[in-house]
């Protein structure tokens, strides 16, 4: 016989996922950047880091993605003008 778990509709059950992080848990004082037409995560990281070093920029893109994983599906995700992105302290 199979064991089943029934969860009532009034339950506050939230499935655990190591990949889920509530956007409200992000740093509250984290600065934001408003995406403009033509922006890319690469260009934003280069600007915030003030560098042309591709290794540092690639790491910055990854940190930008991690700080915005609640709105971006992957580091290659499209970003749209007007979108607000969180800028981590060490982009």
N, C-alpha and C positions, 0 to 999 in steps of 0.2 A: 504494500500500500504506500502511495506517495504521501509525503508530508507536504502540506500546503500552508502558506502564510496568508492570512487574510488581513488586509489593512483597511480600516474603516475610512470613510470619506472625511471624517473629522480629525483624522490623525495628522500629526505634524511631521510624519515620516519624510525624510529627504534621503534618497539613496546616496551612499558615500561614493565619491569619485575623487581620486587624487588630482584630477585635472580641473576640477571645478573650484573657482574662487569667486566669491561674491564681490562684485565691483565695489561695494561699500567697504570691503576690507582693505582696499588699496590705501596707500598713504594719503591721508587727508590733505596734506600740504603740498602734494605733488603738483608741480606746474603743468599746464596744458598747452597744447599747440593746436591752433585751428588750421586744418588742411586747406591749402589754396590750390587752384587749378594748376596742374602740372607737377605737383609735389609727388615724391615717392618716399618710402621709408628710408631708402639709401640717402637721398638728398637731405632729408630731415636729420638723420644721424650725422652725416658729414657736417652739416651746419651747426648742430648742437655740440659736436666734438671739436669743431674748428680744425679739421684735418682733411687731408687727401689720402691718407694711408688706408688702402683697401682692407687690410686686416682689422684695423681699429674700427673702421666703418661697418664691416660685416658683424663684428661683435656688438656694435651699437644698434644695428638693425635687429639683432636677436633680442637685446634688452628692451628695445622699443616694443617688439612683438609681445614679449612676456608681460610688460606693463599694460598692454592693451588686448590681452587675449580674450577679454570679455566681448570685444567688438571685432576682432580679426580672427579669421579661421586659420591662417597660416602666415608666415613671414612674407609670402608672395601674394597675399590678399590685396585686392584693389582698395585704395583709400579714396574718399570722395571729398570734394570741396565742401567746407562747412563742418566736417567731422572733427570732433574734439578728441585729441590723443593725449594721454598722460605721458609726460616726459620724466623718466626715472632720473634720480640724482646723478648717476654715473653713465648716462646713455651709453 
